[in-house]
């Protein structure tokens, strides 16, 4: 068999695998959206659950998911990107760096249920906070930090190869080089890591069961407080997210139309993830183009 024929065969195999994955993804998303048809009904999106009755909504769970996303990313992004900058630009090669890398790889491989139990012991019991939104956000941060740190480190290291020496040669300091040159170049890859972290927040249930709780009180937006138990913006209240609610509906069936609500909630979850992924990529590209002077 000549080289050209072998190349065509393997190219065809790769295209077939690619097409199979795309078709499988389309079928999966289509199946979820078909079973959850009617999920755009305003009474479903903005209504409150009805315990023991049919026809409830998901407003508290939807708000809790977005609020959990915001709080968790506020914790994860500065720490993860900062750690990536340190490891890529400042850390000296040696045994300490090897130990840090080993710890991150170990943390990245931890099952979410283990992180949930860790959060239960530390953030729920030891701190005496109980089941709170802050406990859930910290548990998710523990899950996402290793991957975001590794993505940021690799992106910064790869981006700095082409531009770092030129910037330093012009008299810029290391921090000026990182801030003005390296970070903008690495931003698309870092945004990818942030997208993966956000997707995990939307879809995570196991870790949040033991930290954020499985209750979602009715939200009253006239009460604004970060620590009160009744304010929707409070970090110290239970916060059942949409993924936890889907799990509870499928496991407990606490309402007559539990299956229908779970299917609609799954469709909303899929749409949320798709919108966030698309928006994040567009924003990341625009930021990169503005730094590169291409607008």
N, C-alpha and C positions, 0 to 999 in steps of 0.2 A: 504493500500500500504506500503510494507516494505521499509526500508531505502535504501537498495542497488538498488532496482528498481527505486526509486525516484532519487537517485544519477545518475543512467545511463540516465534517461530521461533528467535531467537538463544538464548533460554533452553533450548529443546529441544536445540539443537546443543551447548550447554555440558554439559547433562545426559548427552547421548550420549557425548561425549568422556570425561566423568568415569566413566561406566559402563564404557566400553571399556577405560580404563586399569585400573580395579579388576578387571575380568574377566581382563584380560591378566596382571595380577599374581597373581591366584588360580591361573590356569592354570600360570603359570611355577613358583610355589611348589609347587603340587600335583604337577607333573611331576617336580620335583627330589625331593620326598618319596616319590613312588611308586617312582622308580628306585632310591632309597636305602633302601627298606623293609628293616627289620631293623637299622637304625642304632642302636636302643636296646639292643641286645644288650650286656650288661655285659662280655663277653669282647672285644667290639670297642672299646667306649669306654675300658676300663681295661687292655687288653692291649697288649703291645709289638709293633712291626712284626717280621715274619719275612722277612728278606732272602732272596729266591729261593724262598720257600715261600708257599703259600696260607693264608688265614685269620688274617692279622696284625691287630693293633689299632692304635689311634691315641693311646694314653695320653700319650706324650712330646710329640707335636705339639699335643694339646689343652691340656696344661699350659703349653707354651711360648706358645701363643696368649693365654691368660689372663694369664700373667706378662708377656708383651710389652705387653699392653693396660695393665696396672697401671703398669709402669715408664714407658711412653710418656706416659700421662695425668699421672703425677706430674711429668713435665717440662713437658708442654704446657699444662696448666690454669693453674698459677700464672703462667707467662710470658705466655700468651695473654690471660687475663683481666686481668692487670696491665697489659699493653700497651693493652688496650681501655679500661681506666680512665684511663690517662694520655692517650690520644688524645681521649677524650670529655670529660674534665674539666680537664685541666691543660695540654695542648699548645696553643700559640698558633697561630692561623691565619697562614700565611705559606709561604715557599718551602720551608722545612725540612719542614713537615708535608706539603706536596705531594710532596716527594721520598720521604718515608716511605710515603705512600699508593701512589705509583707502584711502589716496591720491593715492597710487599706484594701488589699486584695482579699484578706480574710473577712473584713466587714462587708465587702461587696457581695460575698458568697453566702452571707447569712440569710436563712429563710425569714420572711416577713413575720411569721408567727413567733419566732425567737425574739426579734426586735420588739414585737408587741408585748411579750412577757417581760422583757427588759424594761420597757416603758412603764408597764404596770408596777414593777418593783420600785423603779427610781422616780418617775414623773408623777405617778398616781399615789403610791403608798408612802414612800420615803419623804416626799415633799408635802404630803397631806393635802395636795390639791384636789384629789379625786379625779373623776372622769371629766376632763376639760378639753376645750379646743386647743389650748396651749400644749397640753400633754400630747395630743395627737400630732400637732405640728412638729414638736421636737422629735417624736418617734419617726415621723416621715423624713425629717432632716437627717437622722441617723442612717436611714436607708439610702438616701440620695447623695449624701456627702461623698462617699468613696468614688462613685461613678462620675459625679460632676468634677471632683478634684482631678481624677485621672484624665478626663476629656480636656479640661482646661490646661493641665500640664502638657499634654501631647500637642494641643493646638498652639500653645505659646511657644513650645520648643521648635515646632515645625515652622511657624511663622517667623521666628527670630533668625532662622538660618540665612534668609535672603536679605534682611534689612538691618539686623542688629549691628553688624560691624560697620556698615555705612553710617548709621546714626551715631555710634560711639566715635567714629573717626571724625565726625563733624563737631565734636566737642560736647555732645549731650551726655548727661549722667545716665546711670543704669535705670533709675526710676523714670526719668524723662523719656528714655527709649521705650520702656515698657508701656508707659501711659499714652504716649503720642504716636508710637509707630507699631509696636508689637501687638498690643491689645486690639486696635482696629483691624489689623490683618487677621488676627485669630478669632474675631467676633463671630463669623458664620459657624465655625466649629463649636465655639462656646455656646452659641444659641441652640445648636443641636443637642448639646448636653442638657441645657435648660429645658428644652422641649421634652426630652426623655424623662427628666425629673418631674415635670408637670404632668405628663401622662401617667406616671406612677402614682401621683397624688390623686388624680381622678379615679384611677382604677383600684387603688389599694383598699382592702377591707380588713384583712387579718390583723394588721398592726393597730388599726383604729378601733377594732372591737374592744381591745383591752386598755385603750388610752382615752379616746374621745367619747366613748360610750355609745349606747344604742337608743338614745332618746333625743327628740327634737321639739322643744317647746315652741308654742306659737310665738311668732316674732312681732314685737311692737316697736316700730322704728322711731317713735317719739321719745324713746328712752335711749340716750347715748352714753355709754360707759364702757371702759375697757376691763373693769373688774367686777361689776355688778352681775348678779345671777340672772337677772331678767332682761338685760339689754342684749339685742342681737349682735352688737359689736363687742361683747364681752369675751375676753380670752379665758375666763374662769367658769364657763358654763359647759354643760354637755353639748356635743355637736355631732349629731348623726349625719354622716355624709350620704350622698346618693348611692354609692357602691355598697355601703353598709346596709342601707335601707333595702336595696335589691336582695342582698343576702338574707335579711330578716324576713322579707316577704316570701321568698322561696323556701325558707326553712320552717317558719312558724305559721304562715298562711293566716294571719290575724284578721284579714278582711275577706268577704266573700269573693271579690274580684282580684285577689292577690296576684294571680298569674298575669292578668291583663295589665295591672299597674306595674308589675315587674318588667314586662315586655316593653311598655311605654317608657319606663325609666331607663331601661337599657338603650333604647333608641336615642333618648336625650343624651345619655352619657357618650355614645358614639359620636353624635353631632358635636358635642362640646369638645371632644378630643380633636376631631377633624378641623373645626374652626380655629382652635388654639394653635394647632400645628401650622395651618396655612398662614394665619396672622403672624405668628412668630417668625416664620421664614421671610415673609414680606418685610416686616419691620427690621429684621436682622440685615437683609439685603440693602434696605434703604440707609440704615446706619453706616454700613460698610462703604456704600457709594458716597455718602456725605463726607466721611473721613478721607476717602481716596480722591475726593475732588472730582467725581464723575457726574454730579447732578447738574 
